[in-house]
C-alpha cells in the first residue's frame, strides 16, 4: 500500500504515490533534455527559474475576436518551438505566460479564416522578449502590452499550426479576463489541479494562467475580500467562510496560484496583480485579505513591496490563519528530496525568505489580525504544540505578534480551523467591520439592484449590465433623490438634464432606457 507521509505541511490528501509519481516525471524531463532538448520541456523542470509575463492586448483591428491567443516561440533548441500558449485572452484585457530564461517572440494570433486552427499566416501582432534574472530579478514582468497598432513582421522560416481551444462554460465577464468567473465546484479548483500546482507549477499555469478569479461579475460598490490558499490548496478551502459572508456588501476574489513555486516570485505577483493598483484600480475602496497557511507568507512578502506609490491599493485589514510565520522545521526534508519543490525550500526556518519576511513594517493604515490553531490531534513531534501541521512557535513568531493588532487562537487543526464555527464567526466579524466608503444613501439605492426588463439590440452588453445591476441607483441620481459626490456623477446628472453630451456607456445606457421606458413606476 503506497501511502507515505513525506512532508507534514502538505495536507492529508497528498500521498506518497503522488510524490513518487512526480519524482518519476521529473526524471523523465531530465532524460528528455539530454536526448531531445526543448525549451518547453525545460520549462517544466522544477529547478528551472521561470518568469511570469503578463499584459494586455490593445488597439485591435478587424479580427475573429472569439478566437484569439498569445503564443510564445523560441529558437533555442528548434526553430519556432511553441513554448506556451495563452488560449483565452480578451482584447483590451489580460494575457499571462510562464516562460524560462531566454529569447522569445510573443505573437498575437487570430483564427482569421475560421478553420479552427492558428498558423503563421494569422499573426496579427507581436514583439520580441528577452528574459533574464539580471533584468528581472523578481522573475515577474507586468505591463507588457501587445499593441496591435505597432507593426510586427513575423519571419517564420517554418510553419506552426495550433488548434483553437474552445473556452470553458464559465460565465464571461465584462470587466475581468476570460475564464475568471467560476463556481467553487469548477474542475479548475479540484484536488487534481491543486496537486499539479505543487508538483508541476508550469503545467498548472498552462491551465490556470491568470491567478485572479471571482465568483461573480464585478460590482464597484462591494468591498473586495481576497482569499489566498495555502500549499496544495484551492479556493474551495474557504467554502464555509464564504457561506457566512454577506455577499450583498462583500465580493470574494481569489489568488489561485501554483503552490510549488518559489514564494518571493508569488509575493511579487500578488503585489503586482492585487496591490499595485495598475491591474485592479480601486480608488478609495478598501481591501480585505484572508490568507491561510503558506498563503499568509505570500501576502506578507507582497506587503513588503509597498513603496507609497500613487494608486497603490489600500489594504484595510489583513487576516492570516495558521500561517508558519517562522517557517517549518521539516521543510528542508522536502526541499532536498527527489522532487525539489521551491516553496518547501523557502519555508525552511533558516531560509533567506523567512529571515527577510518582516523586513519592512506594515503600512500604517493596515490592521493585521493573527489567527492561530492549536488543535494538535496529531503532533509533529512528541511534546511539541502544533495544529497537527504547523508548530505553534512558528504561527506565533515574535515579529508577527508584535505587528498584530490582535490575535485569536482556536482549538482546531490546521485545515479544520477553516470549518470551525467559532473561527468563522471571528473571521466574518473582522471582515465585515470594514465598510464601503460610499455614502449610506447611495449604498441603499445600489443594494436595490437594477431593472429586470428586456432590453433591445440597441443596448450594448455593458449598457445592459448597468441597467440590470445598478438601475435604481441611476434613477435616484438622475431624479435628484440622492446628490452626486463625484465629478463623474455630476456629469451624469448634467447629461440627464440635457446640459452635457454622454461620454460613457453608463450615460448612454440611461438615456436609451429612459426613452424606451418613460414610465418606470411599475418596473422592478
C-alpha positions in Angstrom: 0.0 0.0 0.0 1.6 3.2 -1.2 0.6 5.9 1.4 3.7 7.6 2.8 3.8 10.9 4.7 6.7 12.7 3.1 6.2 16.2 4.2 3.9 17.1 7.0 3.0 20.6 5.9 1.2 19.1 2.9 -2.5 18.4 3.5 -3.6 14.8 4.2 -4.9 14.4 0.6 -1.4 14.2 -0.8 0.0 10.7 -0.8 3.4 9.1 -1.2 2.2 7.7 -4.6 1.7 11.3 -5.9 5.1 12.3 -4.7 6.8 9.3 -6.3 4.9 9.7 -9.5 6.0 13.2 -9.8 9.6 12.3 -9.0 9.5 9.8 -11.9 8.0 12.6 -14.1 10.8 15.0 -13.2 13.4 12.3 -14.0 11.7 11.9 -17.4 12.1 15.6 -18.1 15.8 15.3 -17.4 16.1 12.4 -19.7 14.2 14.2 -22.5 16.5 17.3 -22.1 19.6 15.0 -22.6 18.2 13.1 -25.6 15.9 15.7 -27.3 16.3 19.1 -25.7 13.3 21.5 -25.9 12.5 24.8 -24.2 9.0 23.6 -23.3 10.5 20.5 -21.6 13.0 22.6 -19.7 10.2 24.9 -18.5 8.5 22.0 -16.7 11.6 21.1 -14.7 11.2 22.2 -11.1 14.7 23.5 -10.8 14.0 25.9 -13.7 13.5 29.5 -12.7 10.6 30.6 -14.8 9.3 34.1 -15.3 5.7 35.2 -15.3 4.8 37.7 -18.0 1.5 39.5 -18.3 0.0 42.5 -20.0 -2.9 43.5 -22.3 -3.7 43.1 -25.9 -4.6 46.6 -27.1 -5.7 48.5 -30.2 -7.3 45.6 -32.0 -8.4 45.9 -35.7 -10.8 43.7 -37.6 -10.3 40.1 -36.4 -12.0 37.0 -35.1 -12.5 38.2 -31.5 -13.9 34.8 -30.5 -10.6 33.0 -31.3 -7.5 34.8 -30.1 -4.4 33.5 -28.5 -0.9 34.7 -27.4 1.9 32.3 -28.4 5.5 32.3 -27.2 8.1 31.0 -29.6 11.7 30.1 -29.0 14.5 29.2 -31.4 16.9 27.9 -28.8 16.6 24.2 -29.4 14.4 24.2 -32.6 13.1 26.8 -34.9 9.7 28.3 -33.9 9.2 26.0 -31.0 5.9 26.7 -29.3 6.8 27.1 -25.6 3.5 28.3 -24.3 0.1 29.4 -25.4 -2.4 31.7 -23.6 -5.5 30.5 -25.2 -8.3 32.7 -23.9 -7.2 36.3 -23.6 -9.8 39.0 -24.4 -9.0 42.1 -26.5 -8.2 45.0 -24.1 -7.8 42.5 -21.3 -5.0 40.5 -19.8 -2.9 37.6 -21.0 -0.4 35.6 -19.0 2.6 33.4 -19.9 5.0 31.3 -17.8 8.4 31.2 -19.5 12.0 30.2 -18.7 15.0 32.5 -19.2 15.8 33.2 -22.8 14.8 34.9 -26.0 11.2 34.7 -27.3 8.8 36.1 -29.8 5.4 36.8 -28.5 2.7 36.5 -31.2 -0.9 37.5 -31.1 -2.8 35.1 -33.4 -6.4 35.1 -34.5 -8.3 32.5 -36.4 -8.9 34.8 -39.4 -10.2 32.1 -41.8 -12.2 30.4 -39.0 -10.9 26.9 -39.8 -10.3 26.0 -36.2 -6.5 26.5 -36.3 -3.9 29.2 -35.8 -1.0 29.3 -38.2 1.9 31.6 -39.3 -0.4 33.4 -41.7 -2.7 34.6 -38.9 -0.2 36.6 -36.8 -1.8 40.0 -36.2 0.8 41.4 -33.8 3.7 40.7 -31.5 7.1 41.6 -30.1 10.4 40.2 -29.1 11.1 39.4 -25.5 14.4 38.8 -23.6 14.1 37.3 -20.1 17.0 37.2 -17.6 17.4 37.3 -13.8 19.6 40.3 -14.2 16.9 42.3 -16.0 14.0 40.9 -13.9 15.3 39.7 -10.5 11.8 39.1 -9.2 11.0 36.9 -12.2 7.8 38.9 -12.9 7.3 41.2 -15.8 4.0 43.0 -15.8 2.5 45.7 -18.1 3.9 44.1 -21.2 1.1 45.2 -23.5 0.9 43.8 -27.0 -0.1 46.8 -29.2 -1.7 45.7 -32.4 -1.2 49.1 -34.0 2.6 48.6 -33.8 3.8 46.9 -37.0 5.3 43.4 -36.3 7.0 41.4 -39.1 6.9 37.7 -38.4 9.6 35.9 -40.5 8.6 32.4 -39.9 11.2 30.3 -41.5 9.0 27.4 -40.5 5.3 26.9 -40.1 3.3 26.3 -37.0 -0.3 25.1 -36.6 -2.2 25.2 -33.3 -5.8 24.0 -32.7 -8.1 26.7 -31.4 -9.3 25.7 -28.0 -12.9 26.3 -27.1 -13.4 28.3 -23.9 -15.0 26.6 -20.9 -18.6 27.2 -20.0 -17.7 29.6 -17.2 -19.5 32.9 -17.1 -17.9 35.5 -19.2 -17.2 38.9 -17.7 -17.4 42.4 -19.0 -14.6 43.5 -16.7 -12.4 40.6 -15.9 -10.3 38.4 -18.2 -12.0 35.5 -19.9 -12.5 32.5 -17.6 -12.1 34.5 -14.4 -15.7 34.0 -13.1 -16.1 30.4 -11.8 -18.1 28.5 -9.3 -16.3 26.7 -6.5 -17.2 23.3 -7.8 -15.4 24.1 -11.1 -12.8 21.5 -12.1 -10.2 24.3 -12.1 -10.4 24.3 -8.3 -10.2 20.5 -7.9 -7.7 18.4 -5.9 -6.1 17.4 -9.2 -5.3 21.0 -10.0 -4.0 21.8 -6.5 -1.6 18.8 -6.6 -0.5 19.9 -10.1 0.2 23.4 -8.7 2.5 21.9 -6.1 4.4 19.4 -8.2 4.0 20.8 -11.7 3.7 24.6 -11.4 4.4 25.1 -15.1 1.6 22.7 -16.1 -0.8 24.4 -13.6 -0.1 27.8 -15.1 -0.9 26.5 -18.6 -4.4 25.6 -17.4 -4.9 28.5 -15.0 -2.7 31.3 -16.2 -4.3 34.4 -14.7 -4.3 33.6 -10.9 -7.1 36.1 -10.3 -10.6 34.5 -10.0 -14.0 35.6 -8.8 -17.5 34.1 -8.2 -19.5 37.0 -9.7 -19.4 39.9 -12.1 -17.7 43.0 -10.7 -19.8 45.4 -8.8 -17.9 48.5 -7.8 -19.8 49.2 -4.6 -18.8 46.0 -2.8 -15.7 45.7 -0.7 -13.3 43.1 -2.2 -12.1 40.3 0.0 -9.1 38.4 -1.4 -8.8 34.8 -0.2 -5.3 33.2 -0.5 -5.0 29.4 0.0 -2.0 27.5 1.4 0.2 24.8 -0.1 -1.7 22.2 -2.1 -4.8 24.4 -1.6 -7.6 25.9 -3.8 -10.3 28.5 -3.3 -12.6 25.6 -2.2 -10.8 25.7 1.1 -12.8 28.8 2.0 -16.2 27.4 1.2 -17.6 27.5 4.8 -16.3 31.1 5.4 -17.9 32.2 2.1 -21.2 30.6 3.2 -21.3 33.1 6.1 -20.1 36.2 4.3 -22.6 39.0 3.4 -22.3 38.8 -0.3 -24.6 41.8 -0.8 -21.8 44.1 0.5 -18.6 42.0 0.0 -17.2 40.3 -3.1 -14.9 37.3 -2.9 -11.7 37.3 -5.1 -9.1 34.6 -5.1 -5.4 34.4 -5.7 -5.1 30.9 -7.1 -1.5 30.1 -7.6 0.8 27.1 -8.1 1.9 26.4 -4.6 5.1 24.7 -5.5 6.6 28.0 -6.9 9.2 30.0 -5.0 7.5 32.3 -2.6 9.3 35.5 -3.5 8.0 35.3 -7.0 4.5 34.7 -5.7 4.8 37.7 -3.5 5.8 39.9 -6.4 2.9 38.5 -8.4 0.4 39.2 -5.7 1.7 42.7 -5.3 1.5 43.5 -9.0 -1.9 41.9 -9.6 -3.7 42.9 -6.4 -1.8 45.7 -4.7 -0.1 47.9 -7.2 -3.3 49.5 -8.5 -2.2 49.1 -12.0 -4.2 45.9 -12.7 -7.0 46.4 -10.3 -7.6 50.1 -9.6 -9.9 50.6 -6.5 -9.6 54.3 -5.9 -10.9 54.8 -2.3 -12.4 51.3 -1.9 -10.6 49.4 0.9 -9.5 45.8 0.5 -9.6 42.9 3.0 -7.2 39.9 2.6 -7.8 36.5 4.3 -4.8 34.1 3.9 -4.5 30.5 5.2 -1.2 28.8 6.0 1.5 29.4 3.4 -0.8 32.0 1.7 0.0 34.2 4.7 3.7 34.1 3.8 2.9 35.1 0.2 0.8 38.1 1.3 3.2 39.2 4.0 6.1 39.2 1.4 3.9 41.1 -1.0 3.2 43.8 1.5 6.9 44.4 1.9 6.8 45.7 -1.7 4.6 48.7 -0.8 6.5 51.9 -1.8 4.0 54.7 -1.2 3.3 54.9 -5.0 0.3 56.8 -6.2 -2.6 54.5 -6.8 -1.5 51.6 -4.6 -4.4 49.6 -3.1 -5.3 50.3 0.5 -5.4 47.1 2.5 -7.6 47.9 5.4 -7.4 44.5 7.1 -5.1 41.5 6.7 -6.1 38.3 8.4 -3.7 35.3 8.4 -4.8 31.8 9.6 -2.4 29.1 10.9 0.5 30.7 8.9 4.0 29.3 9.5 5.5 32.8 10.0 8.7 31.3 11.4 8.9 28.5 8.8 8.5 24.8 9.1 11.3 22.6 10.6 10.7 19.7 8.2 10.7 21.8 5.1 14.4 21.0 4.4 13.5 17.4 4.1 11.0 18.1 1.3 13.3 20.6 -0.5 16.2 18.1 -0.6 14.2 15.2 -1.9 13.7 13.7 -5.4 11.2 16.4 -6.1 12.9 19.7 -5.0 9.8 21.9 -4.6 10.9 25.6 -4.5 8.2 26.7 -2.0 9.4 24.0 0.5 12.9 25.4 0.3 11.5 28.9 1.1 9.5 27.6 4.1 12.6 26.3 5.9 13.1 28.4 9.1 16.7 29.4 8.2 15.8 30.3 4.5 16.5 33.7 3.2 12.8 34.1 2.5 11.8 33.5 6.2 14.6 35.6 7.5 13.6 38.6 5.4 9.8 38.1 5.7 9.4 41.0 8.2 12.0 43.2 6.6 9.6 46.2 6.2 6.9 47.4 8.6 3.2 47.1 7.7 1.6 50.2 6.2 0.1 52.4 8.9 -3.5 52.2 7.7 -3.5 48.4 7.7 -4.9 46.4 10.7 -3.3 42.9 11.0 -5.1 40.1 12.8 -3.3 36.9 13.6 -5.4 33.7 13.9 -3.7 30.5 15.1 -4.7 26.9 15.7 -3.6 24.6 18.4 -5.8 21.5 18.0 -3.0 19.0 17.7 -4.9 15.8 17.4 -1.7 14.5 15.9 1.6 16.2 16.8 4.5 16.9 14.6 7.0 15.9 17.3 6.3 14.4 20.6 5.5 17.1 23.1 5.5 19.9 20.6 2.4 22.2 20.5 1.0 22.5 17.0 -2.2 22.4 14.9 -1.2 19.0 13.7 0.9 20.5 10.9 2.5 23.8 11.8 4.2 24.3 15.2 2.7 26.9 17.5 6.0 28.7 17.9 6.0 29.3 14.1 2.5 30.5 14.0 3.3 32.9 16.9 6.6 34.2 15.6 7.5 37.2 17.7 7.7 39.7 14.8 4.2 38.6 13.7 2.8 39.0 17.2 4.4 42.5 17.5 2.7 43.8 14.4 -0.7 42.2 15.0 -3.5 44.4 16.3 -5.0 41.3 18.0 -4.5 37.5 17.9 -7.1 34.8 18.4 -6.4 31.1 19.0 -8.8 28.2 18.3 -8.6 24.6 19.4 -8.8 23.1 15.9 -6.4 21.6 13.3 -4.5 23.2 10.5 -7.3 22.8 8.0 -10.1 22.2 10.5 -9.9 25.8 11.5 -11.4 26.8 8.2 -14.6 25.0 9.1 -14.6 25.8 12.8 -17.8 27.8 13.6 -16.2 30.0 16.3 -13.2 30.8 14.0 -15.6 31.5 11.1 -17.6 33.9 13.2 -14.5 35.8 14.2 -13.2 36.0 10.6 -16.7 37.1 9.4 -16.7 39.9 12.1 -13.3 41.1 11.2 -14.1 41.2 7.5 -17.5 43.0 8.0 -16.1 45.7 10.3 -14.6 47.1 7.1 -17.2 49.2 5.4 -17.6 50.7 1.9 -16.7 54.3 1.8 -19.8 55.2 -0.2 -22.4 57.4 1.4 -25.2 55.5 3.1 -27.9 57.0 0.9 -26.0 55.8 -2.3 -25.4 52.4 -0.9 -29.1 52.0 0.0 -30.0 52.6 -3.7 -27.3 50.4 -5.0 -28.5 47.5 -2.9 -31.8 47.7 -4.7 -30.1 46.5 -7.8 -31.4 47.2 -11.3 -34.4 46.7 -13.6 -35.1 43.2 -14.8 -36.5 44.1 -18.1 -35.9 43.0 -21.7 -33.6 45.5 -23.4 -33.4 45.8 -27.2 -30.5 45.2 -29.5 -29.6 48.8 -29.4 -28.2 48.3 -25.9 -24.6 47.0 -25.7 -23.7 44.2 -23.3 -22.2 46.8 -21.0 -25.2 49.1 -21.2 -27.5 46.1 -20.3 -25.3 45.3 -17.3 -25.6 48.8 -15.9 -29.4 48.9 -16.2 -29.8 45.5 -14.7 -27.3 45.8 -11.9 -27.5 49.5 -10.7 -30.6 50.9 -12.5 -32.3 52.0 -9.2 -29.2 54.0 -8.2 -29.1 55.7 -11.6 -32.8 56.5 -11.3 -32.2 58.1 -7.8 -29.2 60.1 -9.1 -31.0 61.3 -12.2 -34.1 62.3 -10.3 -32.2 64.1 -7.5 -33.3 61.7 -4.8 -29.6 61.4 -4.0 -26.9 64.0 -4.5 -23.7 63.4 -6.6 -20.5 63.3 -4.6 -18.1 62.8 -7.5 -17.4 64.7 -10.7 -18.4 61.7 -12.8 -21.8 61.6 -11.1 -22.2 65.4 -11.6 -21.6 64.9 -15.3 -24.2 62.1 -15.4 -26.8 64.4 -13.8 -26.0 67.1 -16.3 -26.4 64.6 -19.2 -29.8 63.6 -17.8 -30.8 67.3 -17.8 -29.6 67.8 -21.4 -26.8 70.1 -20.4 -24.0 67.8 -21.4 -23.5 65.1 -24.1 -22.9 61.5 -22.9 -19.3 60.4 -22.7 -19.6 56.8 -21.4 -21.8 53.7 -21.5 -23.4 54.4 -18.2 -24.8 57.7 -19.6 -25.8 56.3 -23.0 -27.4 53.3 -21.2 -29.6 55.5 -19.1 -30.7 57.8 -21.9 -31.7 54.8 -24.0 -33.5 53.2 -21.1 -35.5 56.4 -20.3 -36.6 56.7 -24.0 -37.7 53.0 -24.0 -39.4 53.1 -20.6 -40.6 56.7 -20.0 -42.9 55.4 -17.2 -40.8 53.3 -14.8 -43.1 53.4 -11.8 -44.1 49.7 -12.1 -40.7 48.4 -13.0 -38.7 46.2 -10.7 
